[in-house]
């Protein structure tokens, strides 16, 4: 996706087996001009997704479509 500044933004949908907030790294975390990265867990429901301001805006539709197809709740 291309944002309003003309930058390409990549969105990945992945299943995370284990999460540690202290281990976050990457170029975006090193850039002062990108703002903060505040992580928040939310229920995987269309209502919860609609209740947050996800950016880019297309992300809400992508997540809701994945929920409709059962892609987010399937276990392996």
Phi and psi restraints in degrees (value plus and minus 20) as a CYANA .aco file:
   2 UNK   PHI    -128.2   -88.2
   2 UNK   PSI     109.3   149.3
   3 UNK   PHI    -105.4   -65.4
   3 UNK   PSI    -199.6  -159.6
   4 UNK   PHI     -83.2   -43.2
   4 UNK   PSI     -39.8     0.2
   5 UNK   PHI    -111.0   -71.0
   5 UNK   PSI     -18.1    21.9
   6 UNK   PHI      63.4   103.4
   6 UNK   PSI     -14.5    25.5
   7 UNK   PHI    -105.6   -65.6
   7 UNK   PSI     123.3   163.3
   8 UNK   PHI    -101.0   -61.0
   8 UNK   PSI     110.6   150.6
   9 UNK   PHI    -136.2   -96.2
   9 UNK   PSI     112.0   152.0
  10 UNK   PHI    -124.7   -84.7
  10 UNK   PSI     115.4   155.4
  11 UNK   PHI    -140.0  -100.0
  11 UNK   PSI     108.2   148.2
  12 UNK   PHI    -137.9   -97.9
  12 UNK   PSI     114.8   154.8
  13 UNK   PHI    -126.0   -86.0
  13 UNK   PSI      98.3   138.3
  14 UNK   PHI    -162.6  -122.6
  14 UNK   PSI     137.3   177.3
  15 UNK   PHI    -118.7   -78.7
  15 UNK   PSI     103.4   143.4
  16 UNK   PHI    -120.0   -80.0
  16 UNK   PSI     102.5   142.5
  17 UNK   PHI     -99.9   -59.9
  17 UNK   PSI     -56.6   -16.6
  18 UNK   PHI    -165.8  -125.8
  18 UNK   PSI     118.4   158.4
  19 UNK   PHI    -149.3  -109.3
  19 UNK   PSI     114.3   154.3
  20 UNK   PHI    -154.7  -114.7
  20 UNK   PSI      92.7   132.7
  21 UNK   PHI     -78.6   -38.6
  21 UNK   PSI     -52.4   -12.4
  22 UNK   PHI     -91.4   -51.4
  22 UNK   PSI     -40.3    -0.3
  23 UNK   PHI    -108.5   -68.5
  23 UNK   PSI     -16.2    23.8
  24 UNK   PHI     -83.7   -43.7
  24 UNK   PSI     118.0   158.0
  25 UNK   PHI    -174.1  -134.1
  25 UNK   PSI     154.0   194.0
  26 UNK   PHI     111.4   151.4
  26 UNK   PSI     147.7   187.7
  27 UNK   PHI     -81.9   -41.9
  27 UNK   PSI     -58.9   -18.9
  28 UNK   PHI     -81.9   -41.9
  28 UNK   PSI     -50.8   -10.8
  29 UNK   PHI     -94.1   -54.1
  29 UNK   PSI     -35.3     4.7
  30 UNK   PHI    -114.9   -74.9
  30 UNK   PSI     -28.9    11.1
  31 UNK   PHI    -114.6   -74.6
  31 UNK   PSI     101.3   141.3
  32 UNK   PHI     -91.5   -51.5
  32 UNK   PSI     -45.5    -5.5
  33 UNK   PHI    -102.2   -62.2
  33 UNK   PSI     -20.2    19.8
  34 UNK   PHI    -114.4   -74.4
  34 UNK   PSI     -23.7    16.3
  35 UNK   PHI      61.7   101.7
  35 UNK   PSI    -185.4  -145.4
  36 UNK   PHI    -115.7   -75.7
  36 UNK   PSI     138.7   178.7
  37 UNK   PHI    -138.9   -98.9
  37 UNK   PSI      75.6   115.6
  38 UNK   PHI    -122.3   -82.3
  38 UNK   PSI      98.4   138.4
  39 UNK   PHI    -110.6   -70.6
  39 UNK   PSI     118.9   158.9
  40 UNK   PHI    -162.4  -122.4
  40 UNK   PSI     112.8   152.8
  41 UNK   PHI    -109.1   -69.1
  41 UNK   PSI     121.1   161.1
  42 UNK   PHI    -161.3  -121.3
  42 UNK   PSI     135.7   175.7
  43 UNK   PHI     -83.9   -43.9
  43 UNK   PSI     128.0   168.0
  44 UNK   PHI    -106.6   -66.6
  44 UNK   PSI      52.2    92.2
  45 UNK   PHI    -150.3  -110.3
  45 UNK   PSI     131.3   171.3
  46 UNK   PHI     -77.9   -37.9
  46 UNK   PSI     -55.0   -15.0
  47 UNK   PHI     -84.9   -44.9
  47 UNK   PSI     -63.9   -23.9
  48 UNK   PHI     -86.7   -46.7
  48 UNK   PSI     -59.8   -19.8
  49 UNK   PHI     -84.4   -44.4
  49 UNK   PSI     -61.6   -21.6
  50 UNK   PHI     -88.0   -48.0
  50 UNK   PSI     -42.0    -2.0
  51 UNK   PHI    -102.9   -62.9
  51 UNK   PSI     -29.2    10.8
  52 UNK   PHI    -134.9   -94.9
  52 UNK   PSI     135.8   175.8
  53 UNK   PHI    -111.6   -71.6
  53 UNK   PSI      62.8   102.8
  54 UNK   PHI    -101.0   -61.0
  54 UNK   PSI     115.8   155.8
  55 UNK   PHI    -146.8  -106.8
  55 UNK   PSI     116.8   156.8
  56 UNK   PHI     -87.3   -47.3
  56 UNK   PSI     136.2   176.2
  57 UNK   PHI     -77.3   -37.3
  57 UNK   PSI     -50.4   -10.4
  58 UNK   PHI     -83.8   -43.8
  58 UNK   PSI     -38.0     2.0
  59 UNK   PHI     -81.6   -41.6
  59 UNK   PSI     -57.8   -17.8
  60 UNK   PHI     -78.8   -38.8
  60 UNK   PSI     -65.0   -25.0
  61 UNK   PHI     -85.0   -45.0
  61 UNK   PSI     -59.4   -19.4
  62 UNK   PHI     -82.5   -42.5
  62 UNK   PSI     -65.9   -25.9
  63 UNK   PHI     -86.1   -46.1
  63 UNK   PSI     -62.6   -22.6
  64 UNK   PHI     -85.2   -45.2
  64 UNK   PSI     -57.8   -17.8
  65 UNK   PHI     -84.6   -44.6
  65 UNK   PSI     -61.7   -21.7
  66 UNK   PHI     -84.3   -44.3
  66 UNK   PSI     -57.8   -17.8
  67 UNK   PHI     -84.1   -44.1
  67 UNK   PSI     -64.1   -24.1
  68 UNK   PHI     -79.1   -39.1
  68 UNK   PSI     -56.2   -16.2
  69 UNK   PHI    -105.6   -65.6
  69 UNK   PSI     -25.2    14.8
  70 UNK   PHI      59.9    99.9
  70 UNK   PSI      -9.6    30.4
  71 UNK   PHI     -89.2   -49.2
  71 UNK   PSI     -48.2    -8.2
  72 UNK   PHI    -106.1   -66.1
  72 UNK   PSI     -44.8    -4.8
  73 UNK   PHI    -120.5   -80.5
  73 UNK   PSI     -26.0    14.0
  74 UNK   PHI     -89.4   -49.4
  74 UNK   PSI     123.6   163.6
  75 UNK   PHI    -132.1   -92.1
  75 UNK   PSI     131.7   171.7
